[in-house]
Amino acid sequence: MAGVSISQPIYTFGKIGNAVDSVHSAIKMSETSKEMTRREVAYSAADLYWTAKMTDEIVKLAKKDLDNAKTSKSKLTATGRASRGNLVKIETDIASKEINLSDAEFNRDTAHRMLKIFAGIDMDEELHLTDEFPSEFAAMETKELTSTPQWEVLNEQVKMYESKASSQRANGYPTLAAVGAYDYMTMGNDIGHMFDKSGSQSAYWGLALQVPIFTGGLNRANATVDAMNAEAARQDLDKAKKITTEQYNTAIRQYNHLRDNLVNMQNARDLAAKAYQFSQSRFGSGQTSAVELAEVASGLYQLDIGLLNAKYKILMSAESIKKLGE
């Protein structure tokens, strides 16, 4: 006897449909995860770039600070009125500024190496960072965060587990299927006569209701596990919404706060620059000491560094908003 039978499900009470839905959700999770990765890479690239740019600027400031100290020493020795105390103070100041410059150059080289590794640039190639720190930053309005890639991934995860649970439960339901079969049968002692005219044929087609009888509770157990996973994913989604919303709002508040402080910091830096010019003039005429000049120069240098750091934080706050937002 030889034959063939076919069966085509027509209605499965959700077994196939929910299984397909769970696969679609898994595909969407994968696609949205790519967007999450892209945003993380963009944030890391911006962080590495502005860190390297800031170290470039710090090297320039450290060189200028050291050159100013050396110029003050030259002025002091050229007048022939240099006291031993002033000379010692200036020499100490110069040595300290040389250390600052050395540290700044080391930090710059380290930041450039990390940027080269990230960007796939040869280590021997010199970097020229063309984007400058902005002098002004636009205000940013607070708006409601309605969607993020992370939320979309978790939401699709909830849907995936819910669909899997429905599909597992549907395994215990009947299946309505179209069925058909063809059989050929013959009897004889020689297999060579199998397909001669003495054989008989039969065929049928129709609808069948296939009912599962006993699975030992496997379907119910699998559905319970998937339902629990869906609930856990839903809780993760709720928590992620609260945390990400707070991070997003905090990033906007930090951006505007730093932006407002930048104006005052810039004014303080400009006043410190004027104070340093006055001290230099007084020092050249012998009206102030090397100690006072060094203190004023140190204050100007620290404000320059603080101004750079504030701009870096504003830029990275903006990048955080882009990473977290829609």
RAFEN-V51461 format. One line per field, one symbol per residue. ss: DSSP state (~ for helix, > for strand, _ for the rest). phi: phi as a letter, one per 20 degrees, with the letter a starting at -180 (. if undefined). burial: 1 if it has 16 or more other C-alpha atoms within 10 Angstrom, else 0. A space follows every 10 residues. Layout:
ss->???
phi->???
burial->???
This chain:
ss->_>>>>>>>>> >___~~~~~~ ~~~~~~~~~~ ~~~~~~~~~~ ~~~~~~~~~~ ~~~~~~~~~~ ~~~~~~~~~~ ~~~~~~~~~_ ___~~~~~~~ ~~~~~~~~~~ ~~~~~~~~~~ ~~~~~~~~~_ __________ __________ ________~~ ~~~~~~~~~~ ~~~~~~~~~~ ____>>>>>> >>>>>_____ ~~~______> >>>>>>>>>> _______~~~ ~~~~~~~~~~ ~~~~~~~~~~ ~~~~~~~~~~ ~~~~~~~~~~ ~~~~~~~~~~ ~~~~~~~~~~ ~~~~_____~ ~~~~~~~~~~ ~~~~~~~~~~ ~~~~~~~~~~ ~~~~__
phi->.cabccbcgd bdloffgfff ffffffffff ffffffffff ffffffffff ffffffffff ffffffffff fffffffffm dfefffffff fffffffffg ffffffffff ffffffffem effeeeecee feffeccffc efcfedbbgf fffffffgff ffffffffff feefcececb bccccbcred ffefdefefc cbbbbrdcde dfdbcmnfff ffffffffff ffffffffff ffffffffff ffffgfffff ffffffffff ffffffffff ffffemebef ffffffffff ffffffffff ffffffffff fffeff
burial->0000000000 0111110111 1100110110 0110010011 0010011111 1111111110 1110110111 0110110000 0100010011 0011001101 1001101100 1111110000 0000000000 0000001000 0000000111 1111111111 1111111111 1111111111 0000010000 0001000000 0000000100 0000000011 0111011011 0011001001 1001101111 1111110110 0100110110 0110110011 0010000011 0011011111 1011111101 1111111111 101110
